[in-house]
Structures are given as C-alpha cells and as structure tokens.
Amino acid sequence: MSVTSTQKLLTATQYGSLGVIESSKEISVDVTYTVVNIDNITADSATAYFDVAIGGDKTNKRFAFTFPYSGEGAPLSLAEAALKSYLDSAS
C-alpha cells in the first residue's frame, strides 16, 4: 500500500570531503509514501508514519502525518487516503 505524488523538488550536489553543498535546480520527480505504522490514536485522530522513496530510491527519512480518525475503519487505508487528499490539495 502506497501513495505516489509527482512533486517539484530542489536538488543539491554535496562534495563530501570538501564540505561544500552546491544548489542545483528544481526537478519534477515521483515521491512514494508507504505507510509502515500508526501511532498516537486519540478520539478523533491518529498519526501515520510513512517510508519515503524519491524517484524509486528509498530514503532514510520517515514522514509523520496526522489525520482524522474516529476509531472506525482500517487506519492504514484511511491514512493513505488522507495523505493522498492532502497531497492533491497542495499541488
């Protein structure tokens, strides 16, 4: 189960041994969010944690997203639907 969104992201080139980071350009790339955990369930919301892949490459970052949750229904599916709706409205 995952949600994919095409996003415009700024890239940068890092020259590790020199400690230099050079700004590059804005690119359009597919970002995929895969729900891995639900936490902090309250009476009206829950927080989902998503693994993030950029252009098919998994990152080491987790994305936390709080969404409305009444306690009814499958929270993983509802988290994905809520994230998709959020991403669609932000673009």
MORAQUI-V352647 format. One record per helix or strand. SS is the DSSP state (a for helix, b for strand). FROM is the first residue (numbers start at 0). TO is the last residue. If there is no record, write none. Layout:
# MORAQUI-V352647
ss from to
SS FROM TO
SS FROM TO
This chain:
# MORAQUI-V352647
ss from to
b 2 14
a 15 17
b 19 38
b 44 53
b 56 67
a 74 89
